[in-house]
Amino acid sequence: MVSAQQVEFDRAQPDVYGDAHPKALLKAIEEDGELLHCLENKHIISADHLDKSVLVQLFRLAAKFESNPARYSSPLQGKILISAFYEPSTRTRLSFESAWHRLGGDIMSITDRSSTGIAKGESLQDVAEMFNNYGDCVVLRDTAIESIEEMISSLRIPIINAGNGTDEHPTQAMADLYTIFKWQPQLLQPESEGFSPIKIGVVGVPSQMRTVRSLLKMFVHFPEIVDEIVLIYDDSVADAVDESQLAQLRDVGINITLSHDLNASLPSLDVVYINSIAWVGESYETYGKSFKLTSCSPLKQGAIILHPLARGEELCTSLDNTTHNWYFSQARGAVFLRQALLTCMVQRSSAVMDVV
């Protein structure tokens, strides 16, 4: 195990993107590649279904890809990804497709439901049967919460939930946590002198935002890193908080505070996660218009800002050139996190574990 002092030294060395170099994360995690085999042919539907020890190894593999991407160009050669995005997407779709291409695989991409047999009344179960014959893995985004469950009943290849309505977006939450661990690798070493749990502010509506919902579920797997989660939302939003999810967090010992005052909360927060867009049916709604982060906001020194993007007025561009900006690193790191996940799901992890 590397010392906390060495991790802190490595973390302090920024790369060309302005964030911590992923090699510090590599040093903070002892490799156990055998754990990753449990992801083979596994559907990734909800953050609830994930395992902490497997996630840690997945973060390590992502850091391995990010530390030296040129070394990994062909582990997915001969494999085909079906990229089915029936809801508009930029970052998520391109991130998955970039991850697959970077590892040598081929892609069949669908970006419009009306261009498929679904427009003629074909069932999702029948679509899934066709996917079994055409690809090795499916990434699906759909406005309907139930779509992914309908497809699973007929699928014999693994599928990733890339966002199903207002329900979940588990790989976004994986990328969020991967970013936090790159920022503070010592969070993975609770026995070290440098360990200190963090206070996290989540600005959004848990009942309506799949990114927020999955992120909170992800923290359930890592309660030791959390000192407190402050949920900040507009008090005019009815049923903004899912009581069952709050119970899930509290059951693992996470302290939860509810707040309607962003600026009053900011000075004590180590991480600020902000989002304002939630998909509802075939369109979206914007929440919390009174919540805005700018370079004048009373942010704690050393605090970082995360945002799943795309952003609106809630996140000012005046923060882009500050040390608080980790949302661009978050978007970049998502490619490597998805590279790691996809490699494991299609049984190619052994091809990369011995490469250094």
N, C-alpha and C positions, 0 to 999 in steps of 0.2 A: 504494500500500500504506500502510495506517495504521501509525504507529509503535507499538512495543511498549509505550511509556509510555502512549499514548492508549488502547490496548486494555486495559491494566491499570486505567486510570482508569475506563473504561466498565464493566469487569467488576465493579468494586468498588461500583457503584451498584445496590443490590438493588431488585427490583420488589416488588409487593404479595405475591408468593408466597415471598419470601425468597431467591430465587436470582438469578443474574446475568441482566441483561437481554439478550435475544437480539440486540439491535442491535450489541453488541460483536462478535458472531460475523459479522454482516453486513459489518462493516468489515474483518474479518480475511480475508475471502475475496473475491477478484476474480471478478465474475460472468462466467460463460460458459454461457449457457442452451442453446446448441447441443448441449452434451454430454448434456443430459437427454433429447434425442430418442431416444437409443439404448434408453431404457426403454419406449418405446411398444410395446405388445403383448408385452412380455417377461414370461415366467414368473419369479417370485421364489421359488426353491426352497431355495437354500443360500447361505450367506455366501461360499462358495468362488467363486460365479459372479459376484460383484460386482466393480466396478472402482473403484479409489481416487479417480480424478479425478471420476467420476460421483457417487460418494458425497459428496464435498466439495460439489459443486454442489447435491446433494439436501439436505444440511444447511443450505446457504445459503437454499434455497427454503423449508425448514421454518422457519428463523428469520424469514424474510420474513412467512410466515403468522402466526407467533407474535407478531411485533412489532406487527402491526396487523390482527388477525383480522377486524375489521368491514369491511375493504375487499374481502374475498373471500367472496362469498355465492352466486355462481351459475355458476362454471366447469364444474360437473358436471351442470348442468340438462339433463334429457333422458337422462341416463345411469342405468343400473340396476345395483346391486351385489347379487350373490347371496352372502349371508353364511351359510355352512354350517358350523356348529359342532357336531360329533358328539361332543364332549367338553366337560365343564363349563368355563365361562369367564366371568369378569366383566370384568376390565380389557381384555383383548385384544379380545373381541367388541364391547364398548361403545365402545372406542377407535376401532376401524375404522368402526363404524356412526356414531359421532359425527363422525368426520372426513368421511365421505361426506355426511351430512346438512348439516354446516356449509357445504359447497360446493354445495348445492342439488340433490343427486342423490336418487334414490329407492332403497329397499332391499327385497329379499325375504329374509327371515331364516328359517333352519331351525336349530332347536336340539335336535332329537331324531331320531336315525336311525330310530327305530321309526315315525315319522310319514311316512316316505318309502317309495318303492318298493323301497329296499334291504332293508327288512324282509320283503318278499315274494320276495327272491332276485334282484332286479334288479342287474345288474353296474354297477360304477362307470363303465365305459366308456359304457354306455347313459345313465347319469345325466349324464355330461359332454356327450353329444350333446344332451340336453334343455337343459342349461345354455346351450349355444351359441345356442339360440333365444330364451331368456328374459332374458338379462342381458348386460352389457358387461364384467364382471369378476367373478371368484370369489375369495372368501377362504375357505380350508378349514382346519379343525382336526379331526384324527382321531387316535384312539389307535393306529392301525396305521401303521407307518412307510411301508409300501408304497402306501398309498391314493393319495397325491398323484401318484406316478409312474403308477399305473394310469389316473388320470383324464387326465393330460397327453396320452396317446396319441390321445384323441378330442376334445380341446379345441381350439377355434379362437379362444377369447377368453382373455385372460391370467388366470393364477391365482397367488395368494399363499399360500405355506405359513405358516399361523398356528400351527404346532406339529404335528408328526407323530410321535407316540409319544415315544421318548427321543432322536430323531434331531436335529432342528434347530428353531429359531424365529428366522429371520433378521431379521424386522422388529423383534423385541425387541432384538437386538444393535445394529441401526441406532439405535434410540432410546437405548440405553445409551451409544453413542459420541457421539451428538448431545448428550447431557447432559454428558459429559466435556468436549467442546469448548466448550460454553456456560460451563462452570466455568473452563476455561483456554483462551481463544481463541488465545493465543500458541503453543499446541501445533501450530497450523496454519502457523506461521511459524518454521521451524527455523533460518532465517538471522538472526533477530532477536536482540537482546541479552537479551530476556526469556525466551528459549526454554530450557527444561530438561526433559528426559524424566522421566517419572513412574514410580514403583514401585507396582505394582498387586497387591493380594492378592485371590485368587479363592477363596472358601470354598464348596466344593461338590464334587460328584462328576462330573467331565467325561464319564465313560462312561455316566452315567445321567441327566444333566440337560441337556435340549436348550438351555436358556438359556445355560448355561455353555459348552456345545459351540460354539454360534454366536458367542458373545462372543470366545472364543479364536480362532476362525477370522477374526473381524473384525479383530483386532489384527495378523494376518498382512498385511493391506493397509496398516497404519500402523506398521511396526516402529520408525520413527525416534522415535515419541513414548514408547516403552517403554524404561525403564532395566532393569526386571526384572519378571517375573511370578512371584509366589509362590503356588503351588497348595496350599491348606490343606484337608486332608481327613482323615477318621477312618481310622486305620490298620487298623481291623477290617473295612473294606469291601474285598472281593476285587475285583481288576481295576478299581480306581477310576479309573485313568489310562489313557487311550488312547495307546499308544506311538506310533502313526502320527501322531496330532495333535501330540504333543510334538516329533516330528521335523519336522513342518510349521512349527512355531514356531521351532525352532532353525535351520532352513534359511534363514530370513530374518534371522537374527542376534539373535533375542530370547533373553535369558537366562532360564532357567527354574529355579526352586528348589522342591523338594517339602518340605512341612512338615506336622506333625501337632499343632503347638502354636500355637494362635491368638494367645494373649496375648503370646507371645514374639516373634511377627512384627509385631503391630500398631504398635509405636512407630515403625517405619521406613516404614510404608505411606502413600502419598498418596491412594490410592483403595482402598476395601474393598468388594468385590462379594460379597454373601452370599446363598445360597439353600439350602433344605433339602428341597424337595419335588421328586420325580421321578415321572412317570407310568410305570407298568408295567402293560401290558395295560389292563384296564378300571378299574384302581384306581391308587393312588399309594403310594409309600413315603417315609418321612421319614428323612433321613440326618444324621449329625453332631449328635446330640442334646447332645453335650458342648460344642458351639460356640455361644456366646451373646454378643451384643453388647448392652451396657448403657451408661448414662451413666458408669459407673465403669470401663469398659474402658480400657486404656492406649492410647488413640488419639492419633496425632500431631496436634499443633495444626495446624488448617487442612485436615486430612484430610476426605474426604467418603465417605459410605456410600451404596452403590447396592443395590437389591434389586428383583427383578422383580415381587414381590408375587404372590399373597397370602402374608403372613408368618405365622409361628408364634412359638414361644418363642425362636427364634434372634435375633430383633430386638425389643428391648424398647421399649415406648412412651416410656420415659424419655428416649430420644434424639430424639423427635419435635420438641421445641422447642429443639434445639441446632443450631449451625451445621454439624454433621456430616450433618444430614438433607438429602440430595439425592434420596431415593427418591420423595418426593412430586412433586418437580420432574420426575423421570424419568418418572413415570406421566402427568403433565400434558403433557410435551413429546412423548410418544409419539403423541398426537392430531395434532399439527402435522407430525410426521415422516411419519405415514401420510397426511395430507392431501397432502403434497408428492409422495409416491410414487404414490398413486392418481391424482392429476392427470396425472402423466407417463405412467402406464401406459395410460390411456384417451385419450391424444393431445390433452390439453387444456392442456399446459404453456404454449403460446404465449398462451393467454388470460390468464395471470397474470404472465408475465415482464415486461411493460411497465408493470404497476401498481406504484406506489411509495407 
